[in-house]
Amino acid sequence: CMVGKEFNQVMRVSQDILNVSVVAQSICSNISCWQLPQCISQSTLAGRNGSNACSIIALVLARALQNCDFPIPIVGNYLPQQWIKLICIAIEAGNMWYDDFRWSLQSRFLSVEEAAEILQGMYDIVVNEPIPVRLCDEHVPSTLPSQLQMSIQKEQNIALFIINDKTSLFIFDTSTLVYIDTHCHGNSGSLIVQGTTDNIDSFCTKIWDKENLRADMFGNLVTVTFR
């Protein structure tokens, strides 16, 4: 399954990295996470040192996962090899696109809308207005769990989340949610968390914990549609 002509390029990632085994960490009932090696992140893959391409990478991943028949990670199991390869390819392609446009960018960090403009020659993307959310709030619609639930009800299955100038991805259906962050996490690389829609509050809480975010911190949730 291809998500862009750049995916035909020869990757600079060794086969040893693509064949790495990543076992799930059970962090709560029906919630698992997979932490990839430090060498599999947008800032380190193929010997790279730093990257601000997270918004582009998240859109590339979203398009691929929406269009391709990838096996959903199973709670408690090893991460399917297809996912590791996809993440590596999306990082490579996203970094390449970012580098190609870096000279013309006004800011090092790209909003979702700016990333979609860079990809407009490849994809037709509708970017909705950002919605400020945090983990807990007296006004329930201002919480991440509430907005994800509303997106599911509207059959919107892709949302990008921006906090601390870092963009990550939520992709979901009526029963399963998957969160992907391609940044480094201490001594680990990219992070994947999977949960179920009937446990969405705990799912979001565990993400907040894994990302070391304060409960009162606001981020922006942006739903997107590929046409």
Salt bridges, closest charged atoms under 4 A:
GLU92 OE1 - ARG12 NH2 2.85
ASP99 OD1 - ARG48 NH2 2.88
ASP124 OD2 - ARG227 NE 3.20
ASP137 OD2 - ARG134 NE 2.72
ASP181 OD1 - HIS183 ND1 2.57
ASP181 OD2 - HIS185 NE2 3.13
GLU211 OE1 - HIS185 NE2 2.97
ASP216 OD1 - ARG214 NE 3.08
